Each structure stands twice: as C-alpha cells, then as structure tokens.
Amino acid sequence: MERVRSSENTGTIETTIGDLIAAISEIALAAGKTEEEGYELASMTLEYILRTKSHRPTLH
C-alpha cells in the first residue's frame, strides 16, 4: 500500500491512503446529520487534502 507522510509543526504522521480515507469517513459520518451529509463532508475533506497537498513541491 502507498504510504502518506506529513511533516509539519505538529510532528510526523505515517499512514496508508486507505486508513486515511477510513478515518476521515468515520469522523465525517459521525459529524453529519444524515449519512448522505456525512459522505459529502468526507468527500469535500478528501478533495481539499488532495488539492492542497498535491501542488506543493517535494524537497529532497
């Protein structure tokens, strides 16, 4: 599985894409008033993460 690695002021988190999607979905479903709203929240969150993180240059 592909691993995602994030390093910011809060530290480093290493996880799989599948685990990230599952965690976001679980939180969004709990936060939404309906199941449909929960999935919409999860979708918007994942889209935001992918759009904002994919445009940053990688420094080696």
N, C-alpha and C positions, 0 to 999 in steps of 0.2 A: 504494500500500500504506500501511497505517496504521503510524505510527512510534511506538515506545515510548521515553520519555525518563526516565531515572532520575538524580537528583542527590543524592548522599549525601557522606559524608566522603571517599570514595574517588574522587570525580570524577563526570563525566557520561558515560553510555553512550547512544548513539543507534543504534537498530536497528529492523528490521521485526519484526512478530509472527512471521512465517514463519521468519525467521532465528533468532529466539529459540527457537522450538519445535524447529527442526532441531538447534541446538547442545545444548539440554537432552537431546533424544533420543539424540544421538550419545554424549554423556557417560554417560547412564544405561545405554545398551546395552553400553558398554564396562565399566561397573561391575557390571552384573548377572551372575549366574552362568548364567542362561539368557536367551534372547530374551524370553520371557514376563516374567521378573523385571525386565529392562531397561525394557520398556514400562510396567510397573507403577510403577517408580521415576520414569520420565518423567511419567507421569500424576499421581502424587502431588506431584511438584515443581511442575508447572504449576498444579495446583489450589491449592497453597499460595500461590504467587505471585499468582494471580488473586484469591484470597480476601483476602489480607492487604493487597495494594496497592489493591484496589478500594474499600476502606472509608475510606481517608484523604482528607480534604478537599483540594481543589486551591486553592492560594493564587495569586492573580494580582497 
